[in-house]
Amino acid sequence: MSETNLDKVMIGLEIHAYLDTKSKLFCSCSTSDETAEPNSLCCNICLGHPGSKPVLNEKAVELAVKIGLALNCTINKDFFFSRKTYFYPDMSMNYQITQYEVPVAEKGFVILSSGKKVRIKRAHIEWDPAALVHPNGMGKSQYVLIDYNRSGFPLVEIVTQPDLESPREAREFLNLLENILGYLNVLKPNTTMKSDCNISIHGGNRAEIKNVSGFAAAEKALTYELARQKKEVDSGKIIEQHTRAFNADTGVTTMLRKKETEDDYGYIFDPDLVKVSLEEQYISKIKKELPELPEAKSKRYQVEYKLPEFDAVVLCGNFGLTKLFEEMVKQSADSIISARLLTRELLAVLNHDSLQLGDVKVSAGALVELVDLIKIGKVSDKNAKQSIINYVSGDKTMPVGYLKKNDLLISSDINLEEIVSKVVAENQKAVADYKSGNEKSLNFLAGLVMRQTKGTAAPQKVQEMLRQKLS
């Protein structure tokens, strides 16, 4: 294989997400009671008893159609379910009900920030297996318990074509996908999307990394696997198609088993489920009821709130941020300052601590108070950011309370003239450099003044007084 081929990467993703329904996919058992005793929320259908007759959950179909439309897919007006041979202990009837030949949606796409189109091969509905419980931890237990409460939960599986060419692109795609699903409000709360990540060096066989949770983990798993495959090929070995597991703690993938082919799954039409037919009117109604999606919302924000394009795009790239922004604007917060605070200060703190917005409690009201102070010039950018850091990662004190408690609000009571004079007198080299034409020296002196005032002086006022003093 040539060096050029080694640099060509093909990545395809299979993403599984729980649909937000009150009951399971083919029976009336609840999906909502997370505190229920093991094996207490199941019936003859989700246990796979012979002779049981599944009945399709209409809400699951509606949510899957929404997803298909939002991903620019063709919705199949006639679709049906198949049985996939599945010889594992978490599936009592040894097959999984899924879609294969004709899914509910197919042939869609998502566009990355680079303009690249990632094709969606299919979005189909299937039911989730039971949960395997390892009493002493994975690999440490002598036996495994099975909880069928989860068996039959409705899933949507979104399968891409192998259009992604780097782990970073895969992470961006997953982020975009979750954002779109967030806008649609179709996901079961408190659940995580899981990805099967398929990767190959162009021309070689692919390895599938199973059940990877989270964007960062997917990027790490693919990065490791890409390096491993290149090393294997460099040493003259041939990559065989197989399945691997990813350890998020070590960042390493390990061999699980030889990869099954589609023929191995023995797909057949499910004889217990009739063909599903959707009327054009039904699909059109769902399409009309779709919420405003990220691209359209970004354009509206630029027009309605006069936001810079960058702020609008970043804001709408996170569904949680848009909800927070709109709550703040409803409380009469300045839209431009609010967007800047969320996209720069808040996101910077979350990214630094590897947190998602949903991991922390952020009050729109608390941020509105801070925006109001910024608008009237009562707090410096530095102290505003510090108050956000403390609010998210510190003792959780409300931003304005933190600023007041630590005397960090810009005050007219300080003797700024005296502090400026003292800084100038003690830093004659910087003064000389400024008078020689070095503008950076003015910023250095201003920084010293701001440090003396703990950021409670207005930065523009400090710059103005220094210029007057040095002229």
C-alpha positions as CSV (number, residue, x, y, z in Angstrom):
1,M,0.0,0.0,0.0
2,S,1.4,3.4,-0.9
3,E,2.2,6.2,1.5
4,T,-0.6,8.3,-0.1
5,N,-3.1,5.6,0.8
6,L,-1.9,5.5,4.4
7,D,-2.8,9.2,4.7
8,K,-6.4,8.6,3.3
9,V,-8.8,7.9,6.1
10,M,-12.4,6.7,5.9
11,I,-14.6,7.0,8.9
12,G,-18.3,6.0,9.2
13,L,-20.4,6.3,12.3
14,E,-23.5,4.4,13.6
15,I,-25.1,6.5,16.3
16,H,-27.7,5.0,18.7
17,A,-30.0,7.4,20.5
18,Y,-32.9,6.7,22.9
19,L,-36.3,8.2,21.7
20,D,-38.3,10.1,24.2
21,T,-41.4,7.9,24.5
22,K,-43.4,6.9,27.6
23,S,-43.6,3.3,26.7
24,K,-41.5,0.7,24.9
25,L,-41.3,0.2,21.2
26,F,-43.7,-2.8,20.9
27,C,-45.5,-2.9,24.2
28,S,-47.0,-0.7,26.9
29,C,-44.3,-1.2,29.5
30,S,-43.0,2.0,31.0
31,T,-39.7,3.6,30.0
32,S,-39.9,6.3,32.6
33,D,-39.3,4.7,36.0
34,E,-35.5,4.8,36.5
35,T,-35.9,3.6,40.2
36,A,-37.9,0.5,39.4
37,E,-36.6,-2.9,40.7
38,P,-34.7,-5.0,38.1
39,N,-37.0,-7.0,35.8
40,S,-40.1,-5.3,37.1
41,L,-41.0,-3.3,34.0
42,C,-41.4,-6.1,31.4
43,C,-44.0,-8.3,29.8
44,N,-44.2,-11.3,27.5
45,I,-43.4,-9.1,24.5
46,C,-40.2,-7.4,25.8
47,L,-39.1,-10.8,27.2
48,G,-39.6,-12.4,23.8
49,H,-42.1,-15.2,24.9
50,P,-43.3,-17.4,22.1
51,G,-46.6,-16.3,20.7
52,S,-46.3,-12.7,22.0
53,K,-47.5,-10.1,19.5
54,P,-45.7,-6.8,19.3
55,V,-47.6,-3.6,18.5
56,L,-45.7,-0.6,17.1
57,N,-45.4,2.6,19.2
58,E,-46.8,5.4,17.1
59,K,-44.8,8.1,19.0
60,A,-41.6,6.4,18.1
61,V,-42.4,6.6,14.4
62,E,-43.3,10.3,14.7
63,L,-40.0,11.1,16.4
64,A,-38.0,9.0,13.9
65,V,-39.7,10.9,11.0
66,K,-38.8,14.2,12.6
67,I,-35.2,13.1,12.8
68,G,-35.2,12.0,9.2
69,L,-36.6,15.2,8.0
70,A,-34.2,17.3,10.0
71,L,-31.3,15.3,8.5
72,N,-32.6,16.0,5.0
73,C,-33.6,12.4,4.5
74,T,-36.1,10.8,2.2
75,I,-39.0,9.4,4.3
76,N,-40.2,6.1,3.1
77,K,-44.0,6.1,3.0
78,D,-44.0,2.3,3.2
79,F,-41.5,0.6,5.6
80,F,-41.3,-2.5,7.7
81,F,-39.3,-4.2,10.4
82,S,-36.8,-7.1,10.2
83,R,-35.3,-9.6,12.5
84,K,-31.5,-9.5,13.0
85,T,-30.0,-12.8,14.4
86,Y,-28.4,-11.9,17.7
87,F,-26.9,-14.6,19.9
88,Y,-26.1,-12.7,23.0
89,P,-27.5,-13.1,26.6
90,D,-29.1,-9.6,26.6
91,M,-31.6,-10.6,23.9
92,S,-33.8,-13.5,25.1
93,M,-35.3,-14.4,21.8
94,N,-31.9,-14.5,20.0
95,Y,-32.9,-11.8,17.4
96,Q,-33.3,-8.1,17.5
97,I,-36.3,-6.3,15.9
98,T,-34.8,-3.6,13.7
99,Q,-35.0,-2.2,10.1
100,Y,-32.7,-3.2,7.3
101,E,-34.2,-3.5,3.8
102,V,-36.5,-0.4,3.9
103,P,-35.9,1.9,6.9
104,V,-38.1,4.8,7.9
105,A,-35.6,7.4,6.5
106,E,-32.6,7.3,4.2
107,K,-30.3,9.3,1.9
108,G,-29.9,12.4,3.9
109,F,-26.9,14.7,4.8
110,V,-25.4,17.0,7.3
111,I,-23.0,19.9,6.4
112,L,-19.9,20.5,8.5
113,S,-18.5,24.0,9.2
114,S,-16.0,23.5,6.3
115,G,-18.9,23.1,3.9
116,K,-18.3,19.4,3.5
117,K,-21.4,17.2,3.1
118,V,-21.6,14.1,5.2
119,R,-24.1,11.7,3.7
120,I,-26.6,9.9,6.0
121,K,-27.1,6.4,4.7
122,R,-30.2,5.7,6.8
123,A,-32.0,6.4,10.0
124,H,-34.0,3.5,11.3
125,I,-35.9,2.3,14.4
126,E,-34.9,-0.6,16.5
127,W,-35.4,-1.9,20.0
128,D,-32.7,-1.9,22.7
129,P,-31.5,-5.2,24.3
130,A,-31.6,-5.8,28.0
131,A,-28.9,-4.4,30.3
132,L,-26.0,-6.7,31.4
133,V,-25.0,-6.0,35.0
134,H,-21.5,-6.9,36.2
135,P,-21.8,-7.0,40.0
136,N,-18.0,-6.5,40.6
137,G,-17.3,-4.5,37.5
138,M,-16.5,-5.4,33.9
139,G,-14.1,-8.3,33.7
140,K,-14.0,-8.8,37.4
141,S,-17.3,-10.7,38.0
142,Q,-17.6,-14.5,37.8
143,Y,-21.2,-14.1,36.6
144,V,-23.4,-11.5,34.9
145,L,-26.9,-10.4,35.8
146,I,-29.5,-9.4,33.2
147,D,-32.1,-6.6,33.7
148,Y,-34.9,-6.7,31.1
149,N,-36.4,-3.4,32.2
150,R,-34.5,-1.7,29.3
151,S,-35.3,-4.4,26.8
152,G,-37.6,-2.9,24.1
153,F,-36.7,0.7,24.7
154,P,-37.1,2.5,21.3
155,L,-33.9,3.6,19.6
156,V,-33.1,5.5,16.5
157,E,-29.9,4.4,14.7
158,I,-28.3,7.0,12.4
159,V,-25.8,5.5,9.9
160,T,-23.4,7.7,7.9
161,Q,-21.5,6.9,4.7
162,P,-17.8,6.7,5.3
163,D,-17.3,10.3,4.3
164,L,-15.5,11.5,7.4
165,E,-11.7,11.8,7.0
166,S,-10.4,12.5,10.4
167,P,-11.2,12.0,14.1
168,R,-11.8,15.7,14.5
169,E,-14.4,15.7,11.7
170,A,-16.1,12.8,13.4
171,R,-16.3,14.8,16.6
172,E,-17.7,17.8,14.8
173,F,-20.3,15.6,13.1
174,L,-21.4,14.1,16.5
175,N,-21.6,17.6,18.0
176,L,-23.8,18.8,15.1
177,L,-26.0,15.8,15.3
178,E,-26.7,16.1,19.0
179,N,-27.4,19.7,18.5
180,I,-30.0,19.0,15.8
181,L,-31.6,16.3,18.0
182,G,-31.6,18.8,20.9
183,Y,-33.5,21.3,18.8
184,L,-36.0,18.6,17.9
185,N,-36.5,17.6,21.5
186,V,-36.7,13.9,20.6
187,L,-34.2,12.3,22.9
188,K,-35.0,10.6,26.2
189,P,-33.7,12.8,29.0
190,N,-30.6,11.8,31.0
191,T,-29.4,9.4,28.3
192,T,-26.2,9.5,26.2
193,M,-25.8,8.9,22.5
194,K,-23.5,6.0,21.8
195,S,-21.5,5.5,18.6
196,D,-20.0,2.6,16.8
197,C,-17.0,4.1,15.0
198,N,-15.8,2.4,11.8
199,I,-12.4,3.4,10.6
200,S,-10.0,2.2,7.8
201,I,-7.0,3.3,6.0
202,H,-8.1,3.7,2.4
203,G,-8.1,0.4,0.6
204,G,-7.9,-1.7,3.7
205,N,-10.4,-3.5,5.9
206,R,-12.2,-1.5,8.6
207,A,-12.3,-1.9,12.4
208,E,-15.4,-1.1,14.3
209,I,-15.1,0.4,17.8
210,K,-18.3,-0.4,19.7
211,N,-20.4,1.6,22.1
212,V,-18.3,4.8,22.4
213,S,-20.0,7.4,24.6
214,G,-19.4,11.1,24.0
215,F,-17.7,13.3,21.4
216,A,-14.3,13.6,23.0
217,A,-14.2,9.8,23.6
218,A,-15.1,9.2,19.9
219,E,-12.3,11.4,18.8
220,K,-9.8,9.8,21.2
221,A,-10.8,6.3,20.2
222,L,-10.5,7.0,16.5
223,T,-7.2,8.8,17.0
224,Y,-5.7,5.8,18.8
225,E,-7.1,3.3,16.2
226,L,-5.8,5.4,13.3
227,A,-2.3,5.4,14.8
228,R,-2.6,1.6,15.5
229,Q,-3.7,0.7,12.0
230,K,-0.9,2.8,10.4
231,K,1.6,1.1,12.6
232,E,0.3,-2.3,11.7
233,V,0.5,-1.6,7.9
234,D,4.0,0.0,8.3
235,S,5.1,-3.3,9.8
236,G,3.8,-5.3,6.8
237,K,0.6,-6.7,8.5
238,I,-2.9,-6.8,6.9
239,I,-5.8,-5.2,8.8
240,E,-8.6,-7.8,9.2
241,Q,-12.2,-6.7,9.6
242,H,-13.0,-7.0,13.3
243,T,-14.7,-5.3,16.3
244,R,-12.8,-3.5,19.1
245,A,-13.7,-2.0,22.5
246,F,-12.5,1.4,23.7
247,N,-11.3,2.1,27.3
248,A,-12.0,5.7,28.1
249,D,-9.6,5.7,31.1
250,T,-6.6,4.5,29.1
251,G,-7.5,5.8,25.7
252,V,-6.8,2.4,24.1
253,T,-8.8,0.1,21.9
254,T,-8.7,-3.6,22.3
255,M,-9.7,-6.6,20.1
256,L,-13.2,-8.0,20.9
257,R,-14.1,-10.4,18.1
258,K,-14.0,-10.9,14.4
259,K,-16.5,-8.6,12.8
260,E,-19.7,-10.2,11.6
261,T,-20.9,-9.5,8.0
262,E,-24.5,-8.5,7.1
263,D,-25.0,-12.1,5.8
264,D,-24.1,-13.4,9.3
265,Y,-27.0,-11.5,10.8
266,G,-29.5,-13.4,8.7
267,Y,-32.0,-10.6,8.2
268,I,-35.6,-11.7,7.5
269,F,-38.9,-9.7,7.5
270,D,-40.5,-9.8,10.9
271,P,-43.7,-11.9,10.4
272,D,-45.4,-10.5,13.5
273,L,-45.3,-6.9,12.3
274,V,-47.2,-5.6,9.3
275,K,-45.9,-3.1,6.8
276,V,-46.2,0.5,8.0
277,S,-47.7,3.0,5.6
278,L,-47.5,6.8,6.1
279,E,-49.8,9.2,4.4
280,E,-48.3,12.2,2.6
281,Q,-50.5,14.4,4.8
282,Y,-48.9,12.9,8.0
283,I,-45.4,13.6,6.8
284,S,-46.2,17.1,5.7
285,K,-47.8,17.9,9.1
286,I,-44.6,16.8,10.9
287,K,-42.5,18.8,8.5
288,K,-44.5,21.9,9.1
289,E,-44.2,21.5,12.9
290,L,-40.4,21.1,12.8
291,P,-38.7,23.7,15.1
292,E,-36.3,26.3,13.8
293,L,-33.0,24.5,13.3
294,P,-29.5,25.9,13.9
295,E,-28.7,27.4,10.5
296,A,-32.1,29.3,10.3
297,K,-31.9,30.4,13.9
298,S,-28.4,31.8,13.4
299,K,-29.5,33.9,10.4
300,R,-32.5,35.2,12.4
301,Y,-30.3,36.1,15.4
302,Q,-28.1,38.2,13.1
303,V,-31.1,40.1,11.8
304,E,-33.3,40.3,14.8
305,Y,-30.6,40.9,17.5
306,K,-27.9,42.4,15.3
307,L,-25.4,39.7,16.5
308,P,-22.1,39.3,14.7
309,E,-22.1,36.2,12.5
310,F,-19.4,34.5,14.6
311,D,-21.4,34.9,17.9
312,A,-24.7,33.8,16.2
313,V,-23.1,30.7,14.7
314,V,-21.4,29.7,17.9
315,L,-24.5,30.4,20.0
316,C,-26.8,28.3,17.7
317,G,-24.2,25.5,17.6
318,N,-25.3,24.7,21.2
319,F,-29.0,24.2,21.8
320,G,-28.6,24.8,25.5
321,L,-26.9,28.1,24.9
322,T,-29.7,29.3,22.7
323,K,-32.3,28.5,25.3
324,L,-30.2,30.4,27.9
325,F,-29.7,33.3,25.5
326,E,-33.5,33.6,24.8
327,E,-34.3,33.5,28.5
328,M,-31.9,36.3,29.1
329,V,-33.3,38.4,26.3
330,K,-36.8,37.9,27.6
331,Q,-35.6,39.4,30.8
332,S,-34.5,42.5,28.8
333,A,-30.8,41.7,28.9
334,D,-28.7,43.4,26.2
335,S,-28.6,40.9,23.3
336,I,-25.1,41.6,22.0
337,I,-23.4,41.6,25.5
338,S,-25.4,38.4,26.4
339,A,-24.2,36.6,23.3
340,R,-20.6,37.7,23.9
341,L,-20.8,36.6,27.5
342,L,-22.2,33.1,26.6
343,T,-20.0,32.4,23.6
344,R,-16.8,33.7,25.0
345,E,-16.7,33.7,28.8
346,L,-19.1,30.9,29.7
347,L,-18.0,28.5,26.9
348,A,-14.4,29.1,27.7
349,V,-14.9,28.1,31.3
350,L,-16.9,25.0,30.3
351,N,-14.3,23.9,27.7
352,H,-11.4,24.5,30.2
353,D,-13.1,22.2,32.7
354,S,-14.3,19.6,30.0
355,L,-17.9,20.3,31.0
356,Q,-21.1,20.4,29.1
357,L,-23.7,23.1,29.8
358,G,-26.0,20.4,31.1
359,D,-23.4,19.4,33.7
360,V,-23.8,22.7,35.6
361,K,-26.7,24.8,36.9
362,V,-26.6,28.3,35.2
363,S,-29.4,30.8,36.0
364,A,-30.4,33.1,33.2
365,G,-31.3,35.7,35.9
366,A,-27.9,35.6,37.5
367,L,-26.3,36.2,34.1
368,V,-28.8,39.1,33.3
369,E,-27.6,40.9,36.4
370,L,-24.0,40.6,35.2
371,V,-24.9,41.8,31.7
372,D,-26.5,44.8,33.2
373,L,-23.4,45.7,35.2
374,I,-21.2,45.2,32.0
375,K,-23.6,47.5,30.0
376,I,-23.2,50.4,32.5
377,G,-19.5,49.9,32.8
378,K,-19.5,48.8,36.5
379,V,-17.3,45.7,36.0
380,S,-14.2,45.0,33.9
381,D,-14.0,42.2,31.4
382,K,-11.4,40.4,33.5
383,N,-13.5,40.5,36.7
384,A,-16.7,39.5,34.8
385,K,-14.9,36.4,33.5
386,Q,-13.6,35.7,37.0
387,S,-17.1,35.8,38.4
388,I,-18.2,33.3,35.7
389,I,-15.3,31.0,36.6
390,N,-16.3,31.1,40.3
391,Y,-20.0,30.6,39.4
392,V,-19.3,27.5,37.3
393,S,-16.2,26.0,38.9
394,G,-15.8,27.7,42.2
395,D,-18.1,28.0,45.2
396,K,-21.1,28.6,42.9
397,T,-21.7,32.1,44.2
398,M,-23.9,34.2,41.9
399,P,-21.6,36.4,39.7
400,V,-22.9,39.8,41.1
401,G,-22.7,38.5,44.6
402,Y,-19.1,37.3,44.0
403,L,-18.1,40.7,42.6
404,K,-19.7,42.6,45.5
405,K,-18.2,40.3,48.1
406,N,-14.7,40.7,46.8
407,D,-15.0,44.5,46.0
408,L,-14.5,43.9,42.3
409,L,-17.0,46.3,40.9
410,I,-15.7,49.5,39.2
411,S,-15.8,52.2,41.8
412,S,-15.7,56.0,41.6
413,D,-14.5,56.1,45.2
414,I,-10.9,55.1,44.6
415,N,-8.2,57.7,44.2
416,L,-7.3,56.8,40.7
417,E,-5.2,59.9,40.2
418,E,-3.0,58.9,43.1
419,I,-2.6,55.3,41.9
420,V,-1.7,56.4,38.3
421,S,0.9,58.9,39.6
422,K,2.4,56.2,41.8
423,V,2.6,53.6,39.0
424,V,4.2,56.2,36.6
425,A,6.8,57.3,39.3
426,E,7.8,53.6,40.0
427,N,8.2,52.6,36.3
428,Q,10.3,55.2,34.6
429,K,11.7,52.7,32.1
430,A,8.2,51.9,30.8
431,V,7.5,55.7,30.7
432,A,10.6,56.3,28.6
433,D,9.8,53.4,26.3
434,Y,6.3,54.9,25.7
435,K,7.7,58.3,25.0
436,S,10.0,56.7,22.5
437,G,7.0,55.4,20.6
438,N,6.4,52.0,22.2
439,E,2.6,51.8,22.6
440,K,2.8,48.5,24.3
441,S,4.4,50.2,27.3
442,L,1.1,52.1,27.9
443,N,-0.7,48.7,28.1
444,F,1.9,47.5,30.6
445,L,1.4,50.6,32.8
446,A,-2.4,50.3,32.5
447,G,-2.1,46.7,33.6
448,L,-0.2,47.7,36.7
449,V,-2.9,50.3,37.6
450,M,-5.7,47.7,37.1
451,R,-3.8,45.3,39.4
452,Q,-3.5,48.1,42.1
453,T,-7.3,48.7,41.8
454,K,-8.2,45.0,41.6
455,G,-9.9,45.7,38.3
456,T,-12.3,48.1,39.9
457,A,-11.2,51.1,37.8
458,A,-12.7,51.7,34.3
459,P,-10.1,50.5,31.8
460,Q,-10.8,53.3,29.3
461,K,-10.5,55.9,32.1
462,V,-7.1,54.4,33.2
463,Q,-5.8,54.6,29.6
464,E,-7.0,58.2,29.3
465,M,-5.4,59.3,32.6
466,L,-2.1,57.7,31.6
467,R,-2.0,59.4,28.3
468,Q,-2.6,62.7,29.9
469,K,0.0,62.1,32.5
470,L,2.7,61.0,30.0
471,S,2.0,63.7,27.4
